Structure formats: structure tokens, C-alpha cells
Amino acid sequence: MKDLEIRGAGDLLGAEQSGFINEMGFETYQKIMQEALEELQNDESFEELFDNEEQRKKLVPTKRDVNIDTDLELMLPDYYVQSTEERLSLYQKLAEVNDAIGLLRFEHELIDRFGPIPSEGINLLKSVELKWLAQAIGFEKVIIKSGVFLGYFPSNPQDKFYTTSQFSYLISYLSANPAQAILKEKHTKEGSQLLFRKEQVESVNEVTELLEHILGSAPKS
């Protein structure tokens, strides 16, 4: 953010946009831009702007940034990492982890430096894994509150996700395993949205294990 304030970053993130970005935060601004591009990706007229499919894939991200909303404690408690500055540094480092190996290294670093990780910290690490799994499944956001997990599928009923073999497999899997989770339809004034619902959830790990199993059992394309 400081670098953007000082130098700008071209027309897209230059002086005309800097105040707007400062108000909402760069990460949120980036998310809005990604969602706008994904909406265009699902518009047939958008395809005419490119010479080939490969060009379109390079511009538009194929995975959504998944928001996680939960009443579970996802944190490094101050009794575990006492220095506020150190906790912030660790949060920043965790935010930069982008694969399972990196996450495992981060976990080992915590144990080596601070001892066994408390439940709040385990939930925090598992929430990173949950975000990756939710992206792979096709959720656009997830909620874990009051012991219930909700995975929100794309709100646009014309989204190409609904025509994939991945979605077809999810339908057949949940039909065969209703005790694990079910599909629900939520009706709002904006329309209907399909949800993945799992009850009696006490930890993030319960959800990650289920999603890992679903993904692992899916036919390889």
C-alpha cells in the first residue's frame, strides 16, 4: 500500500484510483476487480475480445477468492505468541503461504518456536486449507456458524460451473451420502442460491476432511 501511495501502479491503480483503494483496502479492491472479470468471463460476448481461449484464461482468474465467515476462533492467541508485533508478522507470513508444503513448514515453525499449537491456532491453519478446498470445490464463500457449515455455490445460475462434470459429481455424491451433507436452496429477494450444508460442525478440520474426501473420490478428468 505504501509503495502504491508513493509511486502508483499505472492507470488501473494510479492517482485517480488511489483514494478509493485507500478507503476499502487493496485486497478488497482486487477482489472486486476479479469478480467483475469473472462475470465478463461468463458472458458469451466477452469471448469475442480474444483470439483464442488461452488468452482469455490468462486474463481472467479461474479460481474465485473465497471469503470465510465464522464464529470459531481463528487466531494465534496472545498467551501463545505474546508479542503483538510477532503475531502480526506471523499472520503476514501465513497470508503468503500458497501450498500445502508451505503450510506444513509454517506449522512446524510455530511448534519449534512456541510449542504445541492451541485449538484456535489449529483452526487458523485449517482455515487456510479450507479456503483452497473451497476454491477447488467451486464455492464462492463459506460460513461456519452455530455448528453449521454452509458452502455457497455461484450466485449466477448461468455460471459455467453448473455445466461442469465436477458439479454433476457433487450432486451424485451428496445424493448418495445425505448423512454427510446436503444441498439446500436459499431464496432471497435477489433470487435463489444453491448451498452445501453440513451440520454439527465443531472445528474447521471436520469440514476440510469432508471436502478432501469428496475431491479425492471424484473421477479424474
C-alpha positions as a Markdown table, in Angstrom:
| # | Residue | x | y | z |
|---|---|---|---|---|
| 1 | Met | 0.0 | 0.0 | 0.0 |
| 2 | Lys | 2.8 | 2.4 | 0.8 |
| 3 | Asp | 4.5 | 1.7 | -2.5 |
| 4 | Leu | 1.2 | 2.4 | -4.3 |
| 5 | Glu | 0.7 | 5.6 | -2.4 |
| 6 | Ile | 4.2 | 6.8 | -3.4 |
| 7 | Arg | 4.5 | 5.7 | -7.0 |
| 8 | Gly | 1.1 | 4.5 | -8.1 |
| 9 | Ala | 0.8 | 1.5 | -10.5 |
| 10 | Gly | -0.3 | 2.7 | -13.9 |
| 11 | Asp | -3.7 | 3.7 | -15.0 |
| 12 | Leu | -5.6 | 0.9 | -13.2 |
| 13 | Leu | -4.1 | 1.7 | -9.7 |
| 14 | Gly | -2.8 | 5.2 | -10.3 |
| 15 | Ala | -3.6 | 8.5 | -8.8 |
| 16 | Glu | -7.2 | 8.6 | -9.9 |
| 17 | Gln | -8.0 | 5.3 | -8.0 |
| 18 | Ser | -5.6 | 5.6 | -5.1 |
| 19 | Gly | -8.1 | 7.3 | -2.8 |
| 20 | Phe | -10.8 | 4.6 | -3.5 |
| 21 | Ile | -8.3 | 1.9 | -2.8 |
| 22 | Asn | -7.1 | 3.5 | 0.4 |
| 23 | Glu | -10.7 | 3.6 | 1.7 |
| 24 | Met | -11.5 | 0.0 | 1.1 |
| 25 | Gly | -8.1 | -1.7 | 1.2 |
| 26 | Phe | -6.1 | -3.2 | -1.7 |
| 27 | Glu | -7.2 | -6.8 | -1.1 |
| 28 | Thr | -10.9 | -5.9 | -1.3 |
| 29 | Tyr | -10.4 | -3.7 | -4.4 |
| 30 | Gln | -8.5 | -6.6 | -6.0 |
| 31 | Lys | -11.4 | -9.0 | -5.1 |
| 32 | Ile | -14.0 | -6.6 | -6.7 |
| 33 | Met | -11.9 | -6.5 | -9.9 |
| 34 | Gln | -11.6 | -10.3 | -10.0 |
| 35 | Glu | -15.4 | -10.7 | -9.6 |
| 36 | Ala | -16.0 | -8.2 | -12.4 |
| 37 | Leu | -13.7 | -10.1 | -14.7 |
| 38 | Glu | -15.3 | -13.4 | -13.8 |
| 39 | Glu | -18.8 | -12.0 | -14.7 |
| 40 | Leu | -17.4 | -11.0 | -18.1 |
| 41 | Gln | -15.9 | -14.4 | -18.5 |
| 42 | Asn | -19.4 | -15.9 | -18.3 |
| 43 | Asp | -20.7 | -13.5 | -20.9 |
| 44 | Glu | -20.5 | -15.0 | -24.4 |
| 45 | Ser | -19.8 | -11.6 | -25.9 |
| 46 | Phe | -16.6 | -11.4 | -23.9 |
| 47 | Glu | -15.1 | -14.3 | -25.7 |
| 48 | Glu | -15.1 | -12.3 | -29.0 |
| 49 | Leu | -12.5 | -9.9 | -27.4 |
| 50 | Phe | -9.8 | -12.6 | -27.7 |
| 51 | Asp | -8.2 | -14.5 | -30.5 |
| 52 | Asn | -8.3 | -17.8 | -28.6 |
| 53 | Glu | -9.3 | -19.4 | -25.3 |
| 54 | Glu | -5.7 | -19.4 | -24.0 |
| 55 | Gln | -5.7 | -15.6 | -24.0 |
| 56 | Arg | -8.9 | -15.4 | -22.0 |
| 57 | Lys | -7.6 | -17.8 | -19.4 |
| 58 | Lys | -4.5 | -15.7 | -18.9 |
| 59 | Leu | -6.5 | -12.6 | -18.2 |
| 60 | Val | -9.3 | -14.0 | -16.1 |
| 61 | Pro | -8.6 | -16.0 | -12.9 |
| 62 | Thr | -10.1 | -19.5 | -13.0 |
| 63 | Lys | -10.5 | -19.7 | -9.2 |
| 64 | Arg | -12.6 | -17.5 | -7.0 |
| 65 | Asp | -11.3 | -15.8 | -3.9 |
| 66 | Val | -13.3 | -17.5 | -1.2 |
| 67 | Asn | -14.5 | -15.5 | 1.8 |
| 68 | Ile | -14.7 | -17.4 | 5.2 |
| 69 | Asp | -17.2 | -16.1 | 7.8 |
| 70 | Thr | -17.2 | -18.0 | 11.1 |
| 71 | Asp | -17.8 | -17.7 | 14.8 |
| 72 | Leu | -15.0 | -20.2 | 15.6 |
| 73 | Glu | -11.8 | -18.6 | 16.9 |
| 74 | Leu | -9.2 | -18.5 | 14.2 |
| 75 | Met | -6.1 | -16.9 | 15.7 |
| 76 | Leu | -2.8 | -17.1 | 17.4 |
| 77 | Pro | -3.7 | -16.3 | 21.0 |
| 78 | Asp | -1.7 | -13.7 | 22.9 |
| 79 | Tyr | -0.9 | -16.4 | 25.5 |
| 80 | Tyr | 0.7 | -18.4 | 22.7 |
| 81 | Val | 2.6 | -15.6 | 20.9 |
| 82 | Gln | 2.9 | -12.8 | 23.4 |
| 83 | Ser | 4.4 | -10.2 | 21.2 |
| 84 | Thr | 1.8 | -8.3 | 19.1 |
| 85 | Glu | 4.4 | -7.4 | 16.6 |
| 86 | Glu | 5.4 | -11.0 | 16.3 |
| 87 | Arg | 1.8 | -12.2 | 15.9 |
| 88 | Leu | 1.2 | -9.6 | 13.1 |
| 89 | Ser | 4.4 | -10.8 | 11.4 |
| 90 | Leu | 3.3 | -14.4 | 11.6 |
| 91 | Tyr | -0.2 | -13.5 | 10.2 |
| 92 | Gln | 1.5 | -11.8 | 7.2 |
| 93 | Lys | 3.7 | -14.8 | 6.7 |
| 94 | Leu | 0.7 | -17.1 | 6.8 |
| 95 | Ala | -1.1 | -14.9 | 4.2 |
| 96 | Glu | 1.8 | -15.5 | 1.8 |
| 97 | Val | 1.6 | -19.3 | 2.1 |
| 98 | Asn | 0.2 | -20.7 | -1.2 |
| 99 | Asp | 0.6 | -24.5 | -1.0 |
| 100 | Ala | 0.4 | -27.5 | 1.4 |
| 101 | Ile | 4.2 | -27.8 | 1.8 |
| 102 | Gly | 4.4 | -24.1 | 2.8 |
| 103 | Leu | 1.6 | -24.5 | 5.3 |
| 104 | Leu | 3.3 | -27.6 | 6.8 |
| 105 | Arg | 6.5 | -25.6 | 7.2 |
| 106 | Phe | 4.7 | -22.8 | 8.8 |
| 107 | Glu | 3.1 | -25.2 | 11.3 |
| 108 | His | 6.5 | -26.8 | 12.1 |
| 109 | Glu | 8.0 | -23.3 | 12.7 |
| 110 | Leu | 5.2 | -22.4 | 15.2 |
| 111 | Ile | 5.8 | -25.7 | 17.1 |
| 112 | Asp | 9.5 | -25.2 | 17.1 |
| 113 | Arg | 9.3 | -21.6 | 18.4 |
| 114 | Phe | 6.3 | -21.6 | 20.6 |
| 115 | Gly | 5.4 | -25.2 | 21.4 |
| 116 | Pro | 2.2 | -27.2 | 20.7 |
| 117 | Ile | -0.4 | -25.1 | 18.8 |
| 118 | Pro | -3.6 | -24.4 | 20.7 |
| 119 | Ser | -7.0 | -25.1 | 19.1 |
| 120 | Glu | -7.5 | -21.5 | 18.0 |
| 121 | Gly | -4.2 | -21.7 | 16.0 |
| 122 | Ile | -5.1 | -25.1 | 14.5 |
| 123 | Asn | -8.4 | -23.7 | 13.3 |
| 124 | Leu | -6.5 | -20.8 | 11.8 |
| 125 | Leu | -4.2 | -23.1 | 9.8 |
| 126 | Lys | -7.1 | -25.3 | 8.8 |
| 127 | Ser | -9.0 | -22.2 | 7.6 |
| 128 | Val | -6.2 | -21.6 | 5.0 |
| 129 | Glu | -6.6 | -25.2 | 3.8 |
| 130 | Leu | -10.3 | -24.8 | 3.8 |
| 131 | Lys | -10.0 | -21.8 | 1.5 |
| 132 | Trp | -8.1 | -23.8 | -1.0 |
| 133 | Leu | -10.5 | -26.7 | -0.8 |
| 134 | Ala | -13.5 | -24.4 | -1.2 |
| 135 | Gln | -11.9 | -22.9 | -4.3 |
| 136 | Ala | -11.4 | -26.4 | -5.7 |
| 137 | Ile | -15.0 | -27.5 | -5.0 |
| 138 | Gly | -16.4 | -24.3 | -6.5 |
| 139 | Phe | -17.8 | -22.3 | -3.6 |
| 140 | Glu | -17.7 | -18.6 | -3.8 |
| 141 | Lys | -18.0 | -18.1 | 0.0 |
| 142 | Val | -18.3 | -20.3 | 3.1 |
| 143 | Ile | -19.9 | -19.8 | 6.5 |
| 144 | Ile | -19.3 | -21.8 | 9.7 |
| 145 | Lys | -21.6 | -20.5 | 12.5 |
| 146 | Ser | -23.6 | -22.1 | 15.3 |
| 147 | Gly | -22.2 | -25.6 | 14.4 |
| 148 | Val | -23.4 | -25.4 | 10.7 |
| 149 | Phe | -21.2 | -25.2 | 7.6 |
| 150 | Leu | -22.6 | -23.5 | 4.5 |
| 151 | Gly | -20.8 | -23.5 | 1.2 |
| 152 | Tyr | -22.3 | -21.0 | -1.3 |
| 153 | Phe | -22.2 | -22.0 | -4.9 |
| 154 | Pro | -22.0 | -19.3 | -7.6 |
| 155 | Ser | -25.0 | -16.9 | -7.3 |
| 156 | Asn | -25.3 | -16.6 | -11.1 |
| 157 | Pro | -27.4 | -19.5 | -12.3 |
| 158 | Gln | -25.8 | -19.1 | -15.7 |
| 159 | Asp | -22.3 | -19.6 | -14.3 |
| 160 | Lys | -20.3 | -22.2 | -16.3 |
| 161 | Phe | -19.6 | -24.1 | -13.1 |
| 162 | Tyr | -23.1 | -25.6 | -13.2 |
| 163 | Thr | -22.3 | -27.3 | -16.6 |
| 164 | Thr | -19.1 | -29.0 | -15.4 |
| 165 | Ser | -18.7 | -32.7 | -14.6 |
| 166 | Gln | -17.4 | -31.5 | -11.2 |
| 167 | Phe | -20.8 | -30.1 | -10.2 |
| 168 | Ser | -22.5 | -33.2 | -11.6 |
| 169 | Tyr | -20.3 | -35.4 | -9.4 |
| 170 | Leu | -21.1 | -33.3 | -6.3 |
| 171 | Ile | -24.8 | -33.8 | -6.9 |
| 172 | Ser | -24.5 | -37.6 | -7.2 |
| 173 | Tyr | -22.1 | -37.7 | -4.2 |
| 174 | Leu | -24.4 | -35.8 | -1.9 |
| 175 | Ser | -27.5 | -37.8 | -3.1 |
| 176 | Ala | -25.7 | -41.0 | -2.1 |
| 177 | Asn | -24.3 | -39.6 | 1.2 |
| 178 | Pro | -27.1 | -37.4 | 2.8 |
| 179 | Ala | -25.8 | -38.0 | 6.3 |
| 180 | Gln | -22.5 | -36.2 | 5.5 |
| 181 | Ala | -24.0 | -33.1 | 3.9 |
| 182 | Ile | -26.9 | -31.9 | 1.8 |
| 183 | Leu | -27.8 | -29.4 | -0.9 |
| 184 | Lys | -30.2 | -26.6 | 0.0 |
| 185 | Glu | -31.7 | -23.8 | -2.0 |
| 186 | Lys | -31.8 | -20.4 | -0.3 |
| 187 | His | -34.4 | -17.9 | -1.6 |
| 188 | Thr | -33.7 | -14.2 | -1.3 |
| 189 | Lys | -35.1 | -11.1 | -3.0 |
| 190 | Glu | -32.2 | -11.3 | -5.4 |
| 191 | Gly | -33.2 | -14.8 | -6.4 |
| 192 | Ser | -32.3 | -18.4 | -5.4 |
| 193 | Gln | -28.8 | -19.7 | -4.5 |
| 194 | Leu | -27.6 | -23.2 | -4.0 |
| 195 | Leu | -25.9 | -24.2 | -0.8 |
| 196 | Phe | -23.9 | -27.1 | 0.5 |
| 197 | Arg | -24.9 | -27.6 | 4.2 |
| 198 | Lys | -23.2 | -29.7 | 6.9 |
| 199 | Glu | -24.4 | -29.7 | 10.5 |
| 200 | Gln | -22.9 | -30.5 | 13.9 |
| 201 | Val | -19.5 | -28.9 | 13.0 |
| 202 | Glu | -17.2 | -28.2 | 15.9 |
| 203 | Ser | -14.0 | -27.5 | 14.1 |
| 204 | Val | -12.6 | -26.4 | 10.7 |
| 205 | Asn | -10.9 | -29.7 | 10.4 |
| 206 | Glu | -14.2 | -31.6 | 10.2 |
| 207 | Val | -15.0 | -29.6 | 7.1 |
| 208 | Thr | -11.6 | -29.9 | 5.5 |
| 209 | Glu | -11.6 | -33.7 | 5.9 |
| 210 | Leu | -15.0 | -33.9 | 4.2 |
| 211 | Leu | -14.1 | -31.7 | 1.3 |
| 212 | Glu | -10.8 | -33.5 | 0.9 |
| 213 | His | -12.7 | -36.8 | 0.7 |
| 214 | Ile | -15.1 | -35.5 | -1.9 |
| 215 | Leu | -12.4 | -34.1 | -4.1 |
| 216 | Gly | -10.3 | -37.3 | -3.6 |
| 217 | Ser | -13.1 | -39.6 | -4.6 |
| 218 | Ala | -14.1 | -37.6 | -7.7 |
| 219 | Pro | -13.4 | -39.2 | -11.1 |
| 220 | Lys | -10.2 | -37.9 | -12.7 |
| 221 | Ser | -10.9 | -35.9 | -15.8 |
